[in-house]
Amino acid sequence: MNYKTFYHRFLQANSGVQHFACHSHHYWPDVTRDAALAYWDDSARWVDDKWDFIFGEKVPKVQQQIAQLLQLTKPQQIVFAPNTHELLFRLLSCFDWQHPLKILATDSEFHSFSRQIKRLSELPNLDLVLVPTEPFASFEQRFVEESQKLQPDLVFCSQVFFNSGVAIADLTTFVAAIADVTDATIAIDGYHGFMALPTDLSVLEGRIFYLAGSYKYAQGGEGCCFMVVPKDNQFRPLYTGWFAEFGTLAQAKTTQVQYSQDGYQFAGATMDFTALYRLEAVLDLYQQQQITVSAVHQHVQQLQQAFLAELERQQHPILNFTALLQQDLASHGHFLTFKLPTTQQVSELASYLKLHKVHTDYRGDRLRFGFAPYQEAADFDLSCLRHYKEE
Ligand SMILES: Cc1ncc(COP(=O)(O)O)c(C=O)c1O
């Protein structure tokens, strides 16, 4: 399939650009523009009744679409928020910070988690253990061993690590191994996995919290993140908004704060649902065009091979296959990460590439190249690398 036809507007606005930063800011398909306008029109049409329409029709539809993608049977356990940080913080607020609290995570979690947890760990009773993801080959085993040793209250781990692109080999097996050795609450940050890697959560349904959002591979832009919440949990988020009372609003007020009986137990308060409309439009497009996550993943894997072949042709002294952090392409998300000798070399090289319309992004000493359905192998041209430092 020629996926490019769905991205005319972004491609036109960035003509001549080789966009390798899609793992960060994914282009949006054209249908999302109409979706943004539809939100405006629905706001005009429904005015005060907008929330009944959105919560009665739009939210359940997108919950259903996401559930289908992740092979979940209980779409009502999916809750939306503008970003994952809000959902994460709501989960953290379920624990009693005045009592000893043990949290196990990795040294490679995205800033929303790592910054927040670093600040929280200033509390004297919080015991935070971070397992290094490197060496990758032994990571899963080391993480499970540490789960057994620490007996944490909360385990937090990415499905695909944002600073390497390395993916957990099999989420079901990994979570099962953790659950075998501890009773911890398990939360998976699926942001770099959702709609990039075919993900089947059927066996994990009811056992894990799973966070993701639409900014990356779901292509709906910022503002629509979600969390899959295990059913029948006993949590009472301290950080709670009035959306979390849906289903109980009509009941007489009790002295104790009530929570929804579904995923909306973890909801916040009033938000702009334009992004949910955009996500819905992408998911509709996938359904109408019979685009599957597997097919896109295959396309991206072919692009990654083609990119490495193009890189090989350039014979660059520092940006080459040897610098690729994880050389096994099968255990990757949709971006490749190269570790260069210094952070300065990385920022200089990224700027040079940008000057030549090759857009990447970088984190410290790591240069990241992402791949997307709107690219084709024939587009790749890294010949500018030959003249690097000579200009
Ligand atoms: C692994 C991961 N999690 C979460 C996020 C987004 O976090 P937030 O929605 O809190 O801004 C990102 C964004 O780049 C990410 O890479």
The ligand as a Tripos MOL2 file, in Angstrom:
@<TRIPOS>MOLECULE
LIG
   16    16     1     0     0
SMALL
NO_CHARGES

@<TRIPOS>ATOM
      1 C1          8.0340    6.3770   26.7350 C.3       1 LIG1
      2 C2          7.2030    7.6320   26.7790 C.ar      1 LIG1
      3 N1          6.2130    7.7450   27.6650 N.ar      1 LIG1
      4 C3          5.4370    8.8500   27.7390 C.ar      1 LIG1
      5 C4          5.6410    9.8990   26.8710 C.ar      1 LIG1
      6 C5          4.7400   11.1060   26.9340 C.3       1 LIG1
      7 O1          4.6070   11.5970   28.2200 O.3       1 LIG1
      8 P1          3.5490   12.7270   28.5690 P.3       1 LIG1
      9 O2          2.2450   12.3030   27.9360 O.co2     1 LIG1
     10 O3          3.4630   12.7020   30.0510 O.co2     1 LIG1
     11 O4          4.0570   14.0170   28.0360 O.co2     1 LIG1
     12 C6          6.6550    9.8390   25.9320 C.ar      1 LIG1
     13 C7          6.8710   10.9680   25.0090 C.2       1 LIG1
     14 O5          7.8180   11.1160   24.3110 O.2       1 LIG1
     15 C8          7.4680    8.6880   25.8900 C.ar      1 LIG1
     16 O6          8.4780    8.5960   25.0080 O.3       1 LIG1
@<TRIPOS>BOND
     1     1     2 1
     2     2     3 ar
     3     2    15 ar
     4     3     4 ar
     5     4     5 ar
     6     5     6 1
     7     5    12 ar
     8     6     7 1
     9     7     8 1
    10     8     9 2
    11     8    10 1
    12     8    11 1
    13    12    13 1
    14    12    15 ar
    15    13    14 2
    16    15    16 1
@<TRIPOS>SUBSTRUCTURE
     1 LIG1         1 GROUP 0 **** ****
